[in-house]
Amino acid sequence: MAALRYLACVNAIVAGLLIGLPTAATASDVVALGASNTEGKGRGRTPDGVPRSQAYPAQLQQILRGNGCRASVTNAGIAGNTTGQMLRRLPSVVKPSTRVLILQPGGNDARRGEADNAAANIAAIRAFAASRNIQVVMLESLGRLATSYRLPDGQHYSAEGHAAFAAYLAPTVLASAACR
């Protein structure tokens, strides 16, 4: 009986101490919005690429975690998407905790004859993000970032190419509100 009272007393003290401890901050979100090179691979006539686990959003999350940033990186890439399609699905991929939106518009607008709409769609994506205090980071000119890692279909990249994209993005994301 005395042992049970002692154990109850110890439990109460420990519980009281734990209540006063600061809790770890909730991880902020980074959303990678794009087409096939965000998702990891293409479809149809251009199916080359990597599994999502090797795509740049997953590799970026590893870099962030390795640098003490607990941000969660969501891969919101869908192969074949145009900027108009990205704009339409933006409200469903951005969460209240999103602090950074990586936008990789790709070349699907031009391939589908929608290039004239791309600038307006990107501006609307930026405005949507700004209204929610979300920093937009553009990921463009992938060929310049990973020239030697292009796969045989000419449009997609190897895991090393995705590592180059993640390394390019990491300093900006590490300095953002997602990692503070």
C-alpha positions as CSV (number, residue, x, y, z in Angstrom):
1,M,0.0,0.0,0.0
2,A,2.8,2.4,0.9
3,A,4.6,1.5,-2.3
4,L,1.5,2.3,-4.3
5,R,1.2,5.8,-2.6
6,Y,4.9,6.4,-3.3
7,L,4.5,5.4,-7.0
8,A,1.4,7.7,-7.3
9,C,3.4,10.6,-5.7
10,V,6.3,10.1,-8.1
11,N,4.0,9.9,-11.1
12,A,2.3,13.1,-10.0
13,I,5.6,14.9,-9.6
14,V,6.9,13.7,-13.0
15,A,3.6,14.7,-14.7
16,G,3.8,18.1,-13.1
17,L,7.4,18.5,-14.4
18,L,6.4,17.4,-17.9
19,I,3.6,19.9,-18.1
20,G,6.0,22.7,-17.5
21,L,8.4,21.6,-20.2
22,P,8.3,23.4,-23.5
23,T,7.1,21.2,-26.3
24,A,9.0,20.8,-29.5
25,A,7.8,23.1,-32.3
26,T,5.4,21.5,-34.8
27,A,7.1,20.9,-38.1
28,S,6.3,23.5,-40.7
29,D,5.5,22.4,-44.2
30,V,7.2,22.8,-47.5
31,V,5.1,21.9,-50.5
32,A,6.8,21.1,-53.8
33,L,4.2,21.8,-56.5
34,G,5.1,20.8,-60.0
35,A,4.8,18.3,-62.8
36,S,6.8,15.1,-63.6
37,N,10.2,16.4,-62.4
38,T,8.7,17.1,-59.0
39,E,6.7,13.8,-58.9
40,G,9.9,12.0,-59.9
41,K,9.0,10.6,-63.4
42,G,7.0,11.0,-66.5
43,R,4.3,9.0,-68.2
44,G,3.4,8.0,-71.7
45,R,6.1,8.7,-74.2
46,T,8.4,10.1,-71.6
47,P,8.3,7.7,-68.6
48,D,11.9,8.1,-67.4
49,G,12.6,9.3,-63.9
50,V,13.1,8.1,-60.4
51,P,10.8,6.8,-57.6
52,R,9.2,9.4,-55.4
53,S,11.6,8.4,-52.6
54,Q,14.5,9.7,-54.8
55,A,12.7,12.8,-56.3
56,Y,14.0,16.1,-55.1
57,P,11.3,16.7,-52.5
58,A,12.3,13.5,-50.6
59,Q,16.0,14.4,-51.0
60,L,15.4,18.0,-49.8
61,Q,13.7,16.7,-46.7
62,Q,16.7,14.6,-45.9
63,I,19.0,17.6,-46.3
64,L,16.8,19.7,-44.1
65,R,16.6,17.0,-41.4
66,G,20.4,16.6,-41.5
67,N,20.7,20.3,-40.8
68,G,18.3,20.2,-37.8
69,C,15.2,21.5,-39.7
70,R,12.1,19.5,-38.9
71,A,10.1,20.7,-41.8
72,S,8.1,18.2,-43.7
73,V,8.4,18.4,-47.5
74,T,5.2,17.3,-49.3
75,N,5.6,16.1,-52.9
76,A,2.7,17.6,-54.8
77,G,4.0,16.8,-58.3
78,I,1.8,15.3,-60.9
79,A,3.3,14.2,-64.2
80,G,1.9,16.2,-67.2
81,N,0.4,19.0,-65.1
82,T,0.3,22.5,-66.6
83,T,0.5,25.7,-64.5
84,G,-3.3,26.0,-64.9
85,Q,-3.8,22.5,-63.4
86,M,-1.3,23.4,-60.6
87,L,-3.2,26.6,-59.9
88,R,-6.5,24.7,-59.7
89,R,-5.2,22.1,-57.2
90,L,-3.2,24.6,-55.1
91,P,-5.9,25.1,-52.4
92,S,-6.0,21.3,-51.8
93,V,-2.2,20.9,-51.4
94,V,-1.4,23.9,-49.2
95,K,-2.0,23.4,-45.5
96,P,-2.3,26.0,-42.7
97,S,1.2,25.0,-41.6
98,T,2.7,25.6,-45.1
99,R,5.5,28.2,-45.0
100,V,7.3,27.5,-48.3
101,L,6.0,26.6,-51.7
102,I,8.5,25.3,-54.2
103,L,7.1,25.9,-57.7
104,Q,8.5,23.9,-60.6
105,P,6.3,24.8,-63.6
106,G,8.0,22.5,-66.2
107,G,7.4,22.6,-69.9
108,N,3.9,21.2,-70.2
109,D,2.3,24.5,-70.9
110,A,4.4,24.9,-74.1
111,R,3.9,21.3,-75.1
112,R,0.1,21.7,-74.8
113,G,-0.2,25.0,-76.5
114,E,-0.9,26.9,-73.2
115,A,2.3,28.8,-73.0
116,D,0.5,32.2,-73.2
117,N,-1.3,31.4,-69.9
118,A,1.8,30.3,-67.9
119,A,2.9,33.8,-66.7
120,A,-0.6,34.6,-65.5
121,N,-1.0,31.2,-63.8
122,I,2.4,31.6,-62.0
123,A,1.4,35.1,-60.9
124,A,-1.9,33.7,-59.5
125,I,0.0,31.0,-57.7
126,R,2.3,33.6,-56.2
127,A,-0.7,35.8,-55.2
128,F,-2.4,32.8,-53.5
129,A,0.7,32.0,-51.6
130,A,1.3,35.7,-50.6
131,S,-2.2,35.9,-49.2
132,R,-1.3,33.1,-46.8
133,N,2.2,34.4,-46.0
134,I,3.8,31.5,-47.9
135,Q,7.3,32.1,-49.5
136,V,7.5,31.0,-53.1
137,V,10.7,29.5,-54.3
138,M,10.9,28.9,-58.1
139,L,12.7,25.8,-59.4
140,E,13.3,26.5,-63.1
141,S,16.1,25.8,-65.7
142,L,16.5,22.3,-64.5
143,G,18.9,21.5,-67.4
144,R,21.2,24.2,-66.1
145,L,21.3,22.7,-62.6
146,A,21.7,19.1,-63.7
147,T,22.9,19.0,-67.3
148,S,24.8,15.7,-67.1
149,Y,22.0,13.9,-65.2
150,R,19.4,14.1,-67.9
151,L,17.8,10.7,-68.7
152,P,17.4,9.2,-72.2
153,D,13.9,10.6,-72.7
154,G,15.5,14.1,-72.6
155,Q,13.0,15.5,-70.2
156,H,13.7,13.8,-66.8
157,Y,16.6,13.4,-64.5
158,S,18.4,10.7,-62.5
159,A,18.6,10.5,-58.7
160,E,21.8,12.5,-59.0
161,G,20.0,15.2,-60.9
162,H,17.3,15.3,-58.2
163,A,20.1,15.6,-55.6
164,A,21.4,18.6,-57.5
165,F,17.9,20.2,-57.4
166,A,17.6,19.5,-53.6
167,A,21.1,20.9,-53.0
168,Y,20.2,24.0,-54.9
169,L,17.0,24.6,-52.9
170,A,18.3,23.7,-49.5
171,P,20.0,27.0,-48.5
172,T,16.9,29.0,-49.4
173,V,14.6,26.6,-47.5
174,L,16.9,26.4,-44.5
175,A,16.9,30.2,-44.2
176,S,13.1,30.3,-44.5
177,A,10.4,30.4,-41.8
178,A,9.9,26.7,-42.3
179,C,13.1,26.0,-40.5
180,R,13.1,28.6,-37.8
